[in-house]
Amino acid sequence: YYKRPDLNDDETVFIKYGWFRTGDVGQWNEDGVLSLIDRVKILANLQGGKMVERLEFAYKARSYIGNICAQGTADAKRPVAIVVPHKVHL
C-alpha cells in the first residue's frame, strides 16, 4: 500500500513472493486477460447471526441477472448487492 510499510510487510496482505491477497479467485483467459470469477470468502454473518451463504450464486441463476456482487458484514442487518441486469431477458 502507498506509504504504508506496516501493510507492505504483512504476509496476510502480500505473500512472500510479492503477490497481493485480495480474496478473489481469477482465471487467465486465452487473450491474456485476468477475469475475476469468484471470491475465497463467500460467507458472512450478519448482525443477528444470520449466515449469508452463496447468495450471489442463488441470484445469478436467475435469467434476468447478468452478474451480481453481494456483501454482508457483522454489523449489517441485511446483505447488499450490486446487480448487473441481463438486458436480453429484462
N, C-alpha and C positions, 0 to 999 in steps of 0.2 A: 504494500500500500504506500501511496505517496506520503512521505515524511512521517512514516510510522514504522521505525525499525523494530519495535516490540512485536508487531504483527508479521513483519517480514521474516523474523527468526522463529516464528511459531509453526511447528510442524503440523498443527491441526489446520492451518491455513495453506502453507506451502510445504509439500513433501520434500525430502532431501534432494531430489533430482530437479527441483525447481518448478514442478507442476503445481498449479493453483487449484485448490479444492473448492469447487462451487456447490457440490451436491447434485449436479446434473449428470445425466448419462447421455453421451453423444455417440454418433456414428459418422464415420467419414464416407461421404458419397463418392461415386465414381469420378465426378468432376472436381474432387479435391475440397469440397465444401463440407464443413462440420455442421451437422444438424443435431440439435438437442431433442432427444426422443423420450426422455423420462427423467425422474428425479430419484436419487437414492433414498431420501427421506420423504415418504409419501403418507406418513401417518401423523396426525396431530390431535392432541387432546384439547378440547375447547373448555371454556370456563366451568361448566357444570360437570366436567369429567366425561362428556360425550366424545367418543372417538370418531374422527373423520378418516375413513379408510377407503382409499381408491375412489374418491369422489370424482376425480377427473375421468377415470375410465368409464364409470357409470353414465355420466352425462355425454361423453364423447361418442358413446354408442348410438346416440340419437341422430337421426338422419339430418336434422336441421342445425346441428352444431359441427362446424368445421374444425375448431380447436378450442381448448379451454385450459386455463391455468387457475387452479384453486389453491387457496392458502387458508390456514387456520392456526391460531396461536392460543396459548394457555389463558390469556386474558380476554379472548374474544368470546362473545356469546354465540356467534354464528360464523361459519366459513364465508369467505368472499371469493368471487371468481371473476376473471376476465374471459369473456366469451367472444369468439370469432364465429359468426354465423356462416352456415353453408348456404351461399346465395342461391344456388340452383334449387335447393329444397325449401328455402324460406319463401 
